[in-house]
């Protein structure tokens, strides 16, 4: 992606259903604070969720091509806003 469209990977179901499955045992949680960033963890990991929030907070004040401050959870092959 060359640092431009990493966030768009969130749309590739095959990666979440296959390749990335080795890293998460439950549901995914993901952050896409800017177009060149995507971070994810197991949604049941308090440390992982805290790190996603830190990433968002670090990028949002001065980052370029900002997208969202929302953390999303993948349920039934669909991304939803994470309930706070």
N, CA, C and O atoms as a GROMACS GRO file, in nm:
protein
  336
    1UNK      N    1   0.082  -0.119   0.000
    1UNK     CA    2   0.000   0.000   0.000
    1UNK      C    3   0.087   0.126   0.000
    1UNK      O    4   0.039   0.235  -0.030
    2UNK      N    5   0.210   0.110   0.033
    2UNK     CA    6   0.307   0.221   0.029
    2UNK      C    7   0.269   0.338   0.118
    2UNK      O    8   0.297   0.454   0.085
    3UNK      N    9   0.205   0.309   0.230
    3UNK     CA   10   0.174   0.414   0.325
    3UNK      C   11   0.063   0.507   0.282
    3UNK      O   12   0.058   0.622   0.328
    4UNK      N   13  -0.026   0.462   0.196
    4UNK     CA   14  -0.131   0.550   0.148
    4UNK      C   15  -0.271   0.501   0.184
    4UNK      O   16  -0.353   0.580   0.232
    5UNK      N   17  -0.300   0.375   0.162
    5UNK     CA   18  -0.437   0.327   0.177
    5UNK      C   19  -0.448   0.206   0.269
    5UNK      O   20  -0.533   0.120   0.246
    6UNK      N   21  -0.365   0.196   0.371
    6UNK     CA   22  -0.371   0.083   0.462
    6UNK      C   23  -0.509   0.067   0.526
    6UNK      O   24  -0.554  -0.045   0.549
    7UNK      N   25  -0.576   0.177   0.555
    7UNK     CA   26  -0.708   0.170   0.618
    7UNK      C   27  -0.809   0.094   0.532
    7UNK      O   28  -0.904   0.036   0.585
    8UNK      N   29  -0.790   0.094   0.402
    8UNK     CA   30  -0.884   0.026   0.314
    8UNK      C   31  -0.881  -0.126   0.331
    8UNK      O   32  -0.972  -0.195   0.285
    9UNK      N   33  -0.779  -0.178   0.395
    9UNK     CA   34  -0.770  -0.322   0.422
    9UNK      C   35  -0.889  -0.368   0.507
    9UNK      O   36  -0.925  -0.485   0.505
   10UNK      N   37  -0.948  -0.277   0.580
   10UNK     CA   38  -1.064  -0.312   0.662
   10UNK      C   39  -1.178  -0.368   0.577
   10UNK      O   40  -1.266  -0.436   0.629
   11UNK      N   41  -1.177  -0.339   0.448
   11UNK     CA   42  -1.284  -0.384   0.357
   11UNK      C   43  -1.259  -0.522   0.296
   11UNK      O   44  -1.346  -0.574   0.226
   12UNK      N   45  -1.142  -0.581   0.320
   12UNK     CA   46  -1.105  -0.707   0.256
   12UNK      C   47  -1.141  -0.826   0.345
   12UNK      O   48  -1.060  -0.870   0.427
   13UNK      N   49  -1.261  -0.878   0.330
   13UNK     CA   50  -1.310  -0.986   0.414
   13UNK      C   51  -1.218  -1.108   0.415
   13UNK      O   52  -1.201  -1.171   0.519
   14UNK      N   53  -1.160  -1.141   0.302
   14UNK     CA   54  -1.073  -1.260   0.294
   14UNK      C   55  -0.956  -1.251   0.391
   14UNK      O   56  -0.916  -1.353   0.448
   15UNK      N   57  -0.901  -1.133   0.412
   15UNK     CA   58  -0.789  -1.118   0.505
   15UNK      C   59  -0.835  -1.140   0.649
   15UNK      O   60  -0.767  -1.207   0.727
   16UNK      N   61  -0.952  -1.085   0.684
   16UNK     CA   62  -1.002  -1.099   0.821
   16UNK      C   63  -1.048  -1.242   0.849
   16UNK      O   64  -1.030  -1.292   0.960
   17UNK      N   65  -1.105  -1.306   0.750
   17UNK     CA   66  -1.152  -1.444   0.767
   17UNK      C   67  -1.039  -1.546   0.759
   17UNK      O   68  -1.053  -1.657   0.809
   18UNK      N   69  -0.929  -1.508   0.696
   18UNK     CA   70  -0.819  -1.603   0.676
   18UNK      C   71  -0.688  -1.560   0.739
   18UNK      O   72  -0.657  -1.597   0.852
   19UNK      N   73  -0.613  -1.482   0.666
   19UNK     CA   74  -0.476  -1.445   0.704
   19UNK      C   75  -0.462  -1.386   0.844
   19UNK      O   76  -0.371  -1.425   0.918
   20UNK      N   77  -0.550  -1.295   0.881
   20UNK     CA   78  -0.538  -1.228   1.011
   20UNK      C   79  -0.592  -1.312   1.127
   20UNK      O   80  -0.565  -1.281   1.243
   21UNK      N   81  -0.666  -1.417   1.097
   21UNK     CA   82  -0.728  -1.498   1.202
   21UNK      C   83  -0.626  -1.554   1.300
   21UNK      O   84  -0.659  -1.576   1.416
   22UNK      N   85  -0.505  -1.578   1.256
   22UNK     CA   86  -0.401  -1.633   1.344
   22UNK      C   87  -0.365  -1.539   1.459
   22UNK      O   88  -0.307  -1.583   1.558
   23UNK      N   89  -0.397  -1.412   1.447
   23UNK     CA   90  -0.359  -1.314   1.548
   23UNK      C   91  -0.468  -1.286   1.651
   23UNK      O   92  -0.439  -1.226   1.755
   24UNK      N   93  -0.591  -1.328   1.624
   24UNK     CA   94  -0.704  -1.296   1.711
   24UNK      C   95  -0.790  -1.422   1.728
   24UNK      O   96  -0.820  -1.490   1.630
   25UNK      N   97  -0.828  -1.452   1.851
   25UNK     CA   98  -0.908  -1.571   1.875
   25UNK      C   99  -1.058  -1.541   1.876
   25UNK      O  100  -1.138  -1.628   1.841
   26UNK      N  101  -1.096  -1.421   1.915
   26UNK     CA  102  -1.237  -1.384   1.920
   26UNK      C  103  -1.272  -1.287   1.809
   26UNK      O  104  -1.231  -1.303   1.694
   27UNK      N  105  -1.347  -1.185   1.847
   27UNK     CA  106  -1.384  -1.081   1.751
   27UNK      C  107  -1.270  -0.981   1.737
   27UNK      O  108  -1.193  -0.959   1.831
   28UNK      N  109  -1.260  -0.922   1.621
   28UNK     CA  110  -1.160  -0.819   1.597
   28UNK      C  111  -1.210  -0.684   1.649
   28UNK      O  112  -1.329  -0.655   1.647
   29UNK      N  113  -1.115  -0.604   1.694
   29UNK     CA  114  -1.137  -0.461   1.717
   29UNK      C  115  -1.033  -0.392   1.631
   29UNK      O  116  -0.919  -0.437   1.623
   30UNK      N  117  -1.072  -0.283   1.566
   30UNK     CA  118  -0.980  -0.215   1.475
   30UNK      C  119  -0.997  -0.064   1.482
   30UNK      O  120  -1.105  -0.012   1.510
   31UNK      N  121  -0.887   0.004   1.456
   31UNK     CA  122  -0.886   0.150   1.447
   31UNK      C  123  -0.828   0.190   1.312
   31UNK      O  124  -0.728   0.132   1.267
   32UNK      N  125  -0.890   0.287   1.249
   32UNK     CA  126  -0.838   0.344   1.124
   32UNK      C  127  -0.838   0.497   1.138
   32UNK      O  128  -0.921   0.565   1.077
   33UNK      N  129  -0.747   0.549   1.217
   33UNK     CA  130  -0.747   0.693   1.245
   33UNK      C  131  -0.708   0.779   1.125
   33UNK      O  132  -0.743   0.897   1.120
   34UNK      N  133  -0.636   0.723   1.030
   34UNK     CA  134  -0.594   0.796   0.910
   34UNK      C  135  -0.586   0.696   0.795
   34UNK      O  136  -0.584   0.575   0.817
   35UNK      N  137  -0.583   0.748   0.673
   35UNK     CA  138  -0.587   0.657   0.558
   35UNK      C  139  -0.467   0.564   0.549
   35UNK      O  140  -0.475   0.459   0.486
   36UNK      N  141  -0.356   0.602   0.612
   36UNK     CA  142  -0.236   0.520   0.605
   36UNK      C  143  -0.215   0.435   0.730
   36UNK      O  144  -0.104   0.385   0.752
   37UNK      N  145  -0.319   0.418   0.811
   37UNK     CA  146  -0.305   0.343   0.936
   37UNK      C  147  -0.422   0.249   0.958
   37UNK      O  148  -0.538   0.284   0.936
   38UNK      N  149  -0.388   0.128   1.002
   38UNK     CA  150  -0.487   0.032   1.048
   38UNK      C  151  -0.420  -0.048   1.158
   38UNK      O  152  -0.312  -0.103   1.139
   39UNK      N  153  -0.485  -0.054   1.272
   39UNK     CA  154  -0.435  -0.134   1.384
   39UNK      C  155  -0.551  -0.219   1.434
   39UNK      O  156  -0.666  -0.175   1.432
   40UNK      N  157  -0.521  -0.341   1.479
   40UNK     CA  158  -0.628  -0.426   1.528
   40UNK      C  159  -0.579  -0.513   1.642
   40UNK      O  160  -0.459  -0.530   1.663
   41UNK      N  161  -0.676  -0.568   1.715
   41UNK     CA  162  -0.648  -0.658   1.827
   41UNK      C  163  -0.772  -0.743   1.850
   41UNK      O  164  -0.874  -0.726   1.782
   42UNK      N  165  -0.763  -0.833   1.946
   42UNK     CA  166  -0.879  -0.909   1.989
   42UNK      C  167  -0.968  -0.815   2.070
   42UNK      O  168  -0.919  -0.745   2.160
   43UNK      N  169  -1.094  -0.811   2.041
   43UNK     CA  170  -1.184  -0.716   2.108
   43UNK      C  171  -1.197  -0.742   2.258
   43UNK      O  172  -1.243  -0.654   2.331
   44UNK      N  173  -1.159  -0.860   2.304
   44UNK     CA  174  -1.167  -0.890   2.446
   44UNK      C  175  -1.041  -0.849   2.522
   44UNK      O  176  -1.035  -0.865   2.644
   45UNK      N  177  -0.941  -0.796   2.452
   45UNK     CA  178  -0.817  -0.756   2.515
   45UNK      C  179  -0.824  -0.610   2.562
   45UNK      O  180  -0.823  -0.518   2.480
   46UNK      N  181  -0.830  -0.590   2.693
   46UNK     CA  182  -0.833  -0.454   2.749
   46UNK      C  183  -0.706  -0.379   2.711
   46UNK      O  184  -0.711  -0.260   2.678
   47UNK      N  185  -0.591  -0.448   2.715
   47UNK     CA  186  -0.465  -0.383   2.676
   47UNK      C  187  -0.466  -0.346   2.529
   47UNK      O  188  -0.418  -0.238   2.491
   48UNK      N  189  -0.520  -0.434   2.445
   48UNK     CA  190  -0.528  -0.406   2.302
   48UNK      C  191  -0.617  -0.287   2.272
   48UNK      O  192  -0.581  -0.201   2.191
   49UNK      N  193  -0.733  -0.281   2.336
   49UNK     CA  194  -0.826  -0.168   2.316
   49UNK      C  195  -0.761  -0.039   2.363
   49UNK      O  196  -0.774   0.065   2.298
   50UNK      N  197  -0.692  -0.044   2.478
   50UNK     CA  198  -0.623   0.075   2.528
   50UNK      C  199  -0.516   0.122   2.429
   50UNK      O  200  -0.499   0.242   2.410
   51UNK      N  201  -0.445   0.028   2.367
   51UNK     CA  202  -0.343   0.065   2.269
   51UNK      C  203  -0.406   0.125   2.144
   51UNK      O  204  -0.353   0.221   2.088
   52UNK      N  205  -0.518   0.071   2.098
   52UNK     CA  206  -0.589   0.131   1.984
   52UNK      C  207  -0.628   0.275   2.016
   52UNK      O  208  -0.614   0.364   1.932
   53UNK      N  209  -0.677   0.298   2.138
   53UNK     CA  210  -0.716   0.433   2.178
   53UNK      C  211  -0.594   0.526   2.182
   53UNK      O  212  -0.604   0.642   2.140
   54UNK      N  213  -0.481   0.477   2.230
   54UNK     CA  214  -0.358   0.559   2.232
   54UNK      C  215  -0.314   0.594   2.090
   54UNK      O  216  -0.270   0.706   2.064
   55UNK      N  217  -0.325   0.499   2.000
   55UNK     CA  218  -0.289   0.525   1.859
   55UNK      C  219  -0.377   0.636   1.803
   55UNK      O  220  -0.328   0.729   1.739
   56UNK      N  221  -0.506   0.625   1.826
   56UNK     CA  222  -0.600   0.727   1.778
   56UNK      C  223  -0.564   0.864   1.835
   56UNK      O  224  -0.558   0.962   1.762
   57UNK      N  225  -0.542   0.869   1.965
   57UNK     CA  226  -0.512   0.996   2.031
   57UNK      C  227  -0.380   1.056   1.983
   57UNK      O  228  -0.365   1.178   1.977
   58UNK      N  229  -0.286   0.972   1.949
   58UNK     CA  230  -0.155   1.018   1.901
   58UNK      C  231  -0.166   1.076   1.760
   58UNK      O  232  -0.099   1.174   1.728
   59UNK      N  233  -0.248   1.016   1.676
   59UNK     CA  234  -0.258   1.054   1.535
   59UNK      C  235  -0.351   1.174   1.514
   59UNK      O  236  -0.320   1.263   1.435
   60UNK      N  237  -0.463   1.177   1.583
   60UNK     CA  238  -0.568   1.275   1.555
   60UNK      C  239  -0.527   1.422   1.565
   60UNK      O  240  -0.569   1.501   1.480
   61UNK      N  241  -0.448   1.464   1.662
   61UNK     CA  242  -0.422   1.609   1.670
   61UNK      C  243  -0.348   1.668   1.550
   61UNK      O  244  -0.375   1.781   1.510
   62UNK      N  245  -0.257   1.594   1.493
   62UNK     CA  246  -0.172   1.653   1.389
   62UNK      C  247  -0.160   1.568   1.263
   62UNK      O  248  -0.092   1.608   1.168
   63UNK      N  249  -0.224   1.455   1.259
   63UNK     CA  250  -0.210   1.363   1.146
   63UNK      C  251  -0.272   1.417   1.018
   63UNK      O  252  -0.357   1.506   1.020
   64UNK      N  253  -0.226   1.362   0.908
   64UNK     CA  254  -0.281   1.398   0.778
   64UNK      C  255  -0.379   1.293   0.730
   64UNK      O  256  -0.370   1.176   0.768
   65UNK      N  257  -0.472   1.332   0.647
   65UNK     CA  258  -0.571   1.242   0.588
   65UNK      C  259  -0.645   1.163   0.696
   65UNK      O  260  -0.657   1.040   0.688
   66UNK      N  261  -0.695   1.234   0.795
   66UNK     CA  262  -0.763   1.171   0.908
   66UNK      C  263  -0.896   1.110   0.865
   66UNK      O  264  -0.963   1.161   0.776
   67UNK      N  265  -0.932   1.000   0.931
   67UNK     CA  266  -1.057   0.932   0.901
   67UNK      C  267  -1.154   0.934   1.019
   67UNK      O  268  -1.257   1.002   1.013
   68UNK      N  269  -1.122   0.862   1.126
   68UNK     CA  270  -1.218   0.850   1.237
   68UNK      C  271  -1.148   0.820   1.369
   68UNK      O  272  -1.040   0.760   1.372
   69UNK      N  273  -1.211   0.862   1.477
   69UNK     CA  274  -1.163   0.832   1.613
   69UNK      C  275  -1.230   0.707   1.668
   69UNK      O  276  -1.202   0.666   1.781
   70UNK      N  277  -1.317   0.648   1.592
   70UNK     CA  278  -1.396   0.533   1.635
   70UNK      C  279  -1.316   0.403   1.632
   70UNK      O  280  -1.236   0.380   1.541
   71UNK      N  281  -1.339   0.319   1.732
   71UNK     CA  282  -1.290   0.182   1.729
   71UNK      C  283  -1.407   0.095   1.683
   71UNK      O  284  -1.518   0.108   1.733
   72UNK      N  285  -1.380   0.008   1.587
   72UNK     CA  286  -1.482  -0.079   1.530
   72UNK      C  287  -1.459  -0.223   1.575
   72UNK      O  288  -1.346  -0.265   1.600
   73UNK      N  289  -1.569  -0.299   1.584
   73UNK     CA  290  -1.564  -0.441   1.616
   73UNK      C  291  -1.627  -0.516   1.499
   73UNK      O  292  -1.728  -0.473   1.443
   74UNK      N  293  -1.566  -0.628   1.463
   74UNK     CA  294  -1.617  -0.707   1.350
   74UNK      C  295  -1.701  -0.823   1.404
   74UNK      O  296  -1.650  -0.914   1.470
   75UNK      N  297  -1.830  -0.817   1.374
   75UNK     CA  298  -1.924  -0.921   1.416
   75UNK      C  299  -2.001  -0.969   1.295
   75UNK      O  300  -2.054  -0.890   1.217
   76UNK      N  301  -2.007  -1.101   1.279
   76UNK     CA  302  -2.081  -1.160   1.167
   76UNK      C  303  -2.038  -1.098   1.034
   76UNK      O  304  -2.121  -1.066   0.949
   77UNK      N  305  -1.908  -1.083   1.018
   77UNK     CA  306  -1.847  -1.031   0.894
   77UNK      C  307  -1.884  -0.886   0.864
   77UNK      O  308  -1.873  -0.842   0.749
   78UNK      N  309  -1.928  -0.812   0.965
   78UNK     CA  310  -1.962  -0.671   0.948
   78UNK      C  311  -1.892  -0.589   1.056
   78UNK      O  312  -1.882  -0.632   1.170
   79UNK      N  313  -1.846  -0.471   1.018
   79UNK     CA  314  -1.783  -0.380   1.114
   79UNK      C  315  -1.889  -0.290   1.176
   79UNK      O  316  -1.971  -0.231   1.106
   80UNK      N  317  -1.884  -0.280   1.310
   80UNK     CA  318  -1.978  -0.198   1.386
   80UNK      C  319  -1.899  -0.111   1.482
   80UNK      O  320  -1.790  -0.147   1.525
   81UNK      N  321  -1.956   0.004   1.515
   81UNK     CA  322  -1.894   0.089   1.619
   81UNK      C  323  -1.886   0.009   1.748
   81UNK      O  324  -1.981  -0.060   1.786
   82UNK      N  325  -1.773   0.019   1.815
   82UNK     CA  326  -1.758  -0.047   1.944
   82UNK      C  327  -1.837   0.029   2.048
   82UNK      O  328  -1.824   0.151   2.058
   83UNK      N  329  -1.917  -0.041   2.125
   83UNK     CA  330  -1.990   0.022   2.236
   83UNK      C  331  -1.890   0.062   2.343
   83UNK      O  332  -1.802  -0.016   2.379
   84UNK      N  333  -1.905   0.180   2.393
   84UNK     CA  334  -1.811   0.230   2.495
   84UNK      C  335  -1.855   0.192   2.633
   84UNK      O  336  -1.788   0.225   2.731
   0.00000   0.00000   0.00000
